Amino acid sequence: MAMSLRFPQLLSQVESLGEIAARRAADAARKLPFAMQAIDEAKQIGAAELSDRIRRAGDRWRGAHLSEEAVDQVFDLPPHPAHLNVIGADGSQIHPDRHAAALYFLINVGSILIEQGTGKPPSPASEAAVFYDDDDLYGDTGELASAAWINAKRDVAEMEALARLAEDCLGQPTICLLDNGLLLWLALQAGDQHRKSVDRLLAEYLRQMSRIRTSGAAVAGFVDRPRSADVLGLLALVLTPRDEAAATDGSHPYRGLTDRALFADRLEPGQRSARFVDSSPVNRDFETAGHQIQFFYLNTGGAERIARVEIPGWVAEDPMKMDWVHAGIIEQCKTTGGFPYPLVRAHELAVVTGADRRAFETMIEGALIRRGLRPRLSQKAQTKRWTGSRRRHRL
Amino acid sequence: MNASQEPIGRVTRCSTRGFVGAVRLPEPDLPAFGAFCSVETQHGKTRVLGLIYDLSIEDDELARQMATADELSREQLADAQTNRQVPLEFSALTIGYARGGTFHYTLPPQPPLTLAAIYPLSESEIHNFTERFDFLTLIFGADRLPVDDLLGAAIRQASLTYPENQRQAYLIQAGRECARFMAADLNRLENLIRSLQI
């Protein structure tokens, strides 16, 4: 098949991309020792003074807030419980397509329950739901559901799957894992126009987290290859003299570095960093509902080594649940190169392939035909099919 | 005829010369290399008879990654072997068909349909079908298959359907029949006869 990209045209741009990436890496390597040193200095300054500087930095400052654990603290891998239930959930979706035969969106959630220590085969499941009512498609504003809103609805469905399985494990040591952070980002992004429907989703999401809490299980969000620089934002205040903290404009001297690089040299395989509190505005809603989100960095021993793990405050403050999360994630990362096995499987169970989608659309077309309708793709979609299905001529 | 037996898999692809079946979790003994099996076609009027000549399990990147891991947990092992959608595939060579109570030692008129259930042949069916050595013809005619190993396995199985004191005679007769096909290659014949010796 002929390629659409004209590679000679891109050659010089690709070279430039490589050059800039190399320059960024060199710049980050130059800054890293200063950031490492700043962790030790942060300890000397003390938590009270750092908290004071955070307060003075004002609303524009972005960084991690302190937990009761010291900034430079490192925690060794705790022993794994003899029996630990590990639940993973992940979701995928088909967004509405106005060029398709019918307007709908679909969410499919894959989940798996592994009873670690029993030798039993895990229990996999996938659950799909299709949304086609006007209320689902258009919500309060009358606009077609956006990709961000559907993704948030999928996040709620993932949390619900975890809550349901956690309730099945009542009274047993259990951790629930999500393949992402725990904060519902839509809540942060939504403008006033969509506020009501977003608030409803957020409330539902928090309700599912509460179900997990009541079940006695722990919940954690696993962020692979995190790009965040929240701890570096905090360390920037170490350099900022007390009086200048108020003048901080949100940028910091470690721009270009990530927390991942910072902790890659500080944490041995299996070790975790201290906990920090996420300073995103949406975390206030979570805190109000009793689920303030904290995070720590963990050396999983895999190829990417450093992952960010997000947990609600009620897990953070329970040493036993913290040990389940810490030891449980490390155990589940052993065979899959540093990414938890239950999340690998949950993704496998959730993903809607091109073949799945085509089969589902054929089902929809059949349902429409049975009711006397004549399903038809838009002409644009039809022409895309024409050009996208070339066949090789065989002699 | 197969009501009392459990299927050993379902057809995933086929032709008149053979068929491929898939099964999620194999029993310890079924399917096995050289085993006789049958599958219905033509709305149940015909049963295609086959001989399993290959068993394979496809892998993927996750299976390869886990195979090299130092510490595979019991739960992950169980997950890989019972839950993940990696069926065992077995290929069968068509060696004849049954219709109206009669065995035919040629290719069937039609192949089975996709997802048709594949059953093991009972001991009495194997006995009746292999009484005539005509079943060897399609095995010898197979291209690019481990024909000698397949012959050895099939003949040994057929001999086991006879009382112990008659097995030797059956094997000798089978060896003679094979000699007719292998007259031009005495080394192959010798190896086959050696594999048939009790």
Interface residues (C-beta under 8 A of the other chain):
Chain A: I112 I114 E115 Q116 G117 T118 G119 K120 P121 P122 P124 E331 K334 T335 T336 G337 Y341 V344 R345 E348
Chain B: L62 Q65 M66 A69 D70 E71 L72 S73 R74 E75 Q76 A78 D79 Q81 T82 N83 R84
